[in-house]
Amino acid sequence: MDKFTIKKQAIAGTVESSDIQIIVDQNANNGIEIELSSSVAKQYGRRIREVIEETLSNLGVQNAKLVVEDKGALDCTIKARTIAVVHRAAEMTQTIDWEAIEEWNV
């Protein structure tokens, strides 16, 4: 069972410069699907996907469909947006300790 189960569609982030917008939805037992749109996809697309997949794995998410629009976000922003969107989609109400995030290895 997933630590975080995607219960509904959710969104985090913006399409402003240096940010990333992630929309997540359910993907019944079909694993992780990422649809990535980025002007730097040829250079950094693999890394963007890797950061998202690692973060989802650390959160225990096994099934999710993501639509991602990158505007040049750094890894830390990608992680934060991924964590936020998963919490929203899983309807989690707990407070996130953002300062301790690196301690989780997320």
C-alpha positions in Angstrom: 0.0 0.0 0.0 1.2 3.5 -0.8 2.3 5.7 2.0 0.5 8.5 0.1 -2.4 7.4 -2.1 -3.5 9.8 -4.8 -7.2 10.4 -4.1 -8.0 13.3 -6.3 -6.5 15.6 -8.9 -4.3 18.3 -7.5 -2.0 21.1 -8.7 1.1 22.8 -7.3 3.4 25.5 -8.7 3.1 28.1 -11.4 4.2 28.6 -14.9 6.3 31.6 -13.9 10.0 31.7 -14.8 12.2 29.4 -12.6 9.2 27.5 -11.3 7.4 24.3 -12.2 3.8 23.4 -12.3 2.8 19.8 -11.5 -0.7 18.4 -11.9 -1.2 14.9 -10.4 -4.1 12.5 -10.8 -4.9 8.9 -10.1 -3.4 6.2 -12.3 -4.9 2.9 -11.1 -2.1 0.3 -10.8 -0.3 1.6 -13.9 2.8 3.0 -12.1 4.1 6.4 -12.6 3.4 8.3 -15.9 5.0 11.7 -16.5 4.1 14.0 -19.3 6.8 16.7 -19.4 6.8 20.0 -21.2 10.0 22.1 -20.9 12.0 24.4 -23.1 15.1 22.7 -21.6 13.8 19.1 -21.9 16.7 18.1 -24.2 19.3 19.2 -21.7 17.6 18.6 -18.4 14.5 16.4 -19.1 16.1 13.3 -17.7 17.1 15.0 -14.5 13.7 16.6 -14.0 12.0 13.2 -14.4 14.6 11.6 -12.0 14.0 14.2 -9.3 10.2 13.7 -9.5 10.4 9.9 -9.6 12.8 9.9 -6.6 10.6 12.2 -4.6 7.5 10.1 -5.4 9.4 7.0 -4.4 10.5 8.5 -1.1 6.9 9.4 -0.4 5.7 5.9 -1.2 3.7 6.9 -4.2 3.5 4.0 -6.7 0.7 5.0 -9.0 0.2 8.5 -10.4 -0.2 10.4 -13.6 1.6 13.7 -13.7 1.4 16.6 -16.2 4.5 18.7 -15.7 5.3 22.2 -17.1 8.8 23.3 -16.3 10.0 26.8 -16.5 13.6 26.3 -15.4 13.1 25.1 -11.9 16.0 24.0 -9.7 16.0 20.5 -8.1 14.9 21.9 -4.7 11.8 23.6 -6.3 10.9 20.4 -8.2 11.1 18.4 -4.9 9.0 21.0 -3.0 6.3 21.2 -5.7 6.2 17.4 -6.0 5.8 17.0 -2.2 3.1 19.7 -2.1 1.1 18.3 -5.0 1.2 14.7 -3.5 0.0 16.0 -0.1 -2.9 17.9 -1.7 -3.9 14.9 -3.9 -3.7 12.5 -1.0 -5.8 14.9 1.1 -3.2 15.1 3.8 -3.7 17.6 6.5 -0.5 17.2 8.5 1.9 20.1 8.5 5.1 19.6 6.4 8.3 20.4 8.2 10.0 22.1 5.2 13.2 22.8 7.1 13.7 19.0 7.8 13.0 18.0 4.2 16.6 17.1 3.4 16.7 14.9 6.5 14.0 12.7 4.9 16.3 12.3 1.9 13.5 13.6 -0.3 
